[in-house]
Amino acid sequence: MSETISRRYADWIATHSKFVVLAVLALTILVAAGATVGETGSAGVGQFQVDTAETDAAEFVRENYGGSEGIAAQLVVRDEGGDVLTRDSLLEGLRLQQTVRTDDSISGTLAEPGLIGIENLVGTAAVYADATAEGGPPPAEPPSLSAQIAALEEQSDAEVEGLLARVLDPDGSSLTERDPYAFLPREYEPGETRAEARLTLISQVDASGENSDPQAAYDAQVAIDGLVEERFADAFVFGQGIQDDASTRATGDSFTIITPFALALIVLVLGITYRDVLDILLAFVGIGVVMAWLAGLMGWLAIPMNVILIAVPFLLIGLSIDYALHVVMRYREARAGTLEGGSSSETADAGNRSIRTAMAVGLGSVVLALAAATVSTGVGFLSNVVSPLPAIRDFAVLSAGGIFATFVAFGIFLPALKIEVDGFVEHRLGWSRAKPAFGVGGGSANAVLEKLGSVTMRAPVVIVVVALLLGTAGAYGATTIDTEFNEADFLPTDAPDWAKSLPGPLAPDTYTIADDFAYLSDNFQLRGEGGQSQVLIRGDGLASGSILSALDNATGAVSDGSSIQLRPDGRAALDGPHTAIRAVASDNESFASLVERNDANDDGLPDENVETVYAALFEADEAAASQVLSRSADGKITSARLVLSVRSSESAQTIADDTRTFAEGIEAEATGITAVATGAPVSTAVIQDALLETLVEAFAVTLVVILVFATGLFGLRYGSWSLGALVLAPVVVSLAWLLGAMAALDISFNSETAVITSLAIGLGVDYSIHAGERFMAEREERDTVADALVRTITGTGGTLLASAATTAAAFGVLAVALSPPLRRFGIVTGLAIIFAFVAVVTMLPGLLVLRERVVADGLRSD
């Protein structure tokens, strides 16, 4: 019945080829119009409700402390083995700030205090020193940059060193309100007047509006970086604008290098496979139709672009190449008379089949497998619509729509278009369009595939057992795979020497941002949400002195290997109620007196009347107090907050674990409070873990849906209800191989790579259904299992070899990309394609042979 339907379908396409071509083109124009009608824009991965203590704490912090409305960047000046605290270096830093201030495009993005670093502290100290030397009072307002430069220029090197000694004296009174150690590296020895590096903070405003990137501020960061390179031999600026600029340039450089090689590889492999320019061009026309549908569907469905959707066009290109090869090779087999089908008269004269008849026979023999692969992969991906994450739902809908478009392009449009093109070339130009199918007939590929079929017949058990053992090893490796999410994994890396030696426009830029980020994260306190985690403390115990002692003890108990940054004095770099009390007390005598009266152990923190001290803290410096304490309308303290500087080069999960450990230490020492880790890195870890869980669940649902479909398909068509599970087994095993290889290559399995591995399912199911369907069809036509297996491996196996070689080569080239996400995409996708192909041409034939033997044994026993 199904054969009749598929042949009637193919006959109708072949008979009405002109109408089909025009109809599909008209429909494509209509669908593609969505790309101009609909406004897709771009979006992040999206948020979904994760009911955890960390997210509850994050919401409380947003409501009671507010978010950071500014943008932070950092400028690092370094001189390994040298000194960046010399008079000349500090003056150069101040002059740089003056140049920045005079550039309207940059200064317009700055927030107070703009740029500030150790050079400003020393410059301010120089102004104060001059005022004192002249017998006058120190300036009432912070001195201007011009005044700082002028005062420092008048100082000798020895006098500047003396100012540094006073500013950096750990036991002396500070000459400025700023903590000088915040601008010095982690390894700096307190009191020293030399340092190999220093930090300058850049504060900017975000005037971009809601849901928009502050592009002006980001552009200013890039401009400042250019000025820095002109003034310093070794210095860099780091911020989101610098990251975006480097990532954009690295992606562009990657595609500049890779595109010619990828296209050359695709054309080379397709050339070897098709051995015909027209068929290659027709395949690209079909891919163009699919991409037009993809863009149009995004517009009509108003699906915004996000990082996850980058996998969709790659999936569709892989399926397109595969579908095109199946259609064309079956057509070639039919025209050569090596494919059974058609009426008795057509079969008898198979060697001279016309173009239309050959397409009807070829398409009729493969369209059911194409439709089955389309439905199974489309429905499988569509099962992701149950995800709570908007981006995953969009991924599901767009993938399913794109897979359907692939069938339209290659199950309807390409066969009709090929009939018209081949008919014109053959009948009008007199050029024969009869070509041999790849892997069928002679040639090295055919010999290798036939040998593989022979080995499978002789040792199916060995092949299946080896495949399962490798799958088991891969599954075990998957249990050790890193599932952490690390910001550093997305920063561009510098190109290898061979790429830099490429001529002219092909040569990439130099990228040091990954090294700069690691240096900054390891040596300094990063500003901005990505460089800070938080601990939210609530409970009645906030009014007791034990909480402040617990905070102080925890601050000094952080180990050197923790992701929490340490100050040069070895204590954790954080802001909290205890640090605010000490800082305000150092500048406010009346507040200091209140603290001292309630300090029983002389540690600078109150042990009694803590609520009274909190109230006085708000009166003395409300801005500082409101950053670390929240209170209700009646003045009751409702929470305390710690803001910890962390090394962003560590994974979000590592930062989250260390912050939780810090919070647990506070809870263990204080009574009547709860301390919960939160902040941007902690929230990222929670979201990424939850996202990974939803993706894994979606994979499981996808496999179950495909299993049910494949079982029903082969059960109804061939009466075998076990064949669906056999066909899906190589897909699962190849996925296990892939995860094991990722573990061996130290590629994390996180929300990014989990989406990429979905390609393994999509392409694996497609390959497996084609091979299973071809075997069953050949088994009905052949006398022996061996003949059917050889025909399957040389026919469909040859097509799959060409498809896998093309797509694996094209995507595998991305492994040399400068952008780590592109590089991971290329490696994982290339391995997924290779493993899917190997599993389908080794394990699946072995399972099919074993199934035939089981069935035969059952018949003999009956």
Sequence and secondary structure as in RCSB ss.txt:
>XXXX:A:sequence
MSETISRRYADWIATHSKFVVLAVLALTILVAAGATVGETGSAGVGQFQVDTAETDAAEFVRENYGGSEGIAAQL
VVRDEGGDVLTRDSLLEGLRLQQTVRTDDSISGTLAEPGLIGIENLVGTAAVYADATAEGGPPPAEPPSLSAQIA
ALEEQSDAEVEGLLARVLDPDGSSLTERDPYAFLPREYEPGETRAEARLTLISQVDASGENSDPQAAYDAQVAID
GLVEERFADAFVFGQGIQDDASTRATGDSFTIITPFALALIVLVLGITYRDVLDILLAFVGIGVVMAWLAGLMGW
LAIPMNVILIAVPFLLIGLSIDYALHVVMRYREARAGTLEGGSSSETADAGNRSIRTAMAVGLGSVVLALAAATV
STGVGFLSNVVSPLPAIRDFAVLSAGGIFATFVAFGIFLPALKIEVDGFVEHRLGWSRAKPAFGVGGGSANAVLE
KLGSVTMRAPVVIVVVALLLGTAGAYGATTIDTEFNEADFLPTDAPDWAKSLPGPLAPDTYTIADDFAYLSDNFQ
LRGEGGQSQVLIRGDGLASGSILSALDNATGAVSDGSSIQLRPDGRAALDGPHTAIRAVASDNESFASLVERNDA
NDDGLPDENVETVYAALFEADEAAASQVLSRSADGKITSARLVLSVRSSESAQTIADDTRTFAEGIEAEATGITA
VATGAPVSTAVIQDALLETLVEAFAVTLVVILVFATGLFGLRYGSWSLGALVLAPVVVSLAWLLGAMAALDISFN
SETAVITSLAIGLGVDYSIHAGERFMAEREERDTVADALVRTITGTGGTLLASAATTAAAFGVLAVALSPPLRRF
GIVTGLAIIFAFVAVVTMLPGLLVLRERVVADGLRSD
>XXXX:A:secstr
 HHHHHHHHHHHHHHTHHHHHHHHHHHHHHHHTHHHHS   B  S      SHHHHHHHHHHHHH    EEEEEE
EEE TTS S SHHHHHHHHHHHHHHHH HHHHTTEEEEEEEEHHHHHHHHHHHHHHHHTT    SS   HHHHHH
HHHHS HHHHHHHHHHHT TTS  SSSS GGGGS TT  TT S  SEEEEEEEEE  S TTS  HHHHHHHHHHH
HHHHHH SSEEEESHHHHHHHHHHHHHHHHHHHHHHHHHHHHHHHHHHH  HHHHHHHHHHHHHHHHHHHHHHHH
TT  B GGGGHHHHHHHHHHHHHHHHHHHHHHHHHHT S  S HHHHHTGGG  HHHHHHHHHHHHHHHHHHHHH
HHHHHHHGGGG SSHHHHHHHHHHHHHHHHHHIIIIIIHHHHHHHHHHIIIIIS        TTSSSSHHHHHHH
HHHHHHHH HHHHHHHHHHHHHHHHHHHHT      GGGGS     HHHHTS GGGS     HHHHHHHHHHHS 
  SGGGEEEEEEESGGGGSHHHHHHHHHHHT   TTSSB B TTSSB EE HHHHHHHHHHH HHHHHHHHHT S
SSSSS SS HHHHHHHHHHH HHHHHHHEEE TTS EEEEEEEEEB TTS HHHHHHHHHHHHHHHHHHSSS EE
EEESHHHHHHHHHHHHHHHHHHHHHHHHHHHHHHHHHHHHHHHS SSHHHHHHHHHHHHHHHHHHHHHHTT   S
HHHHHHHHHHHHHHHHHHHHHHHHHHHHHHH SSHHHHHHHHHHHHHHHHHHHHHHHHHHHHGGGG SSHHHHHH
HHHHHHHHHHHHHHHHHHHHHHHHHHHHHHHHHHHH 
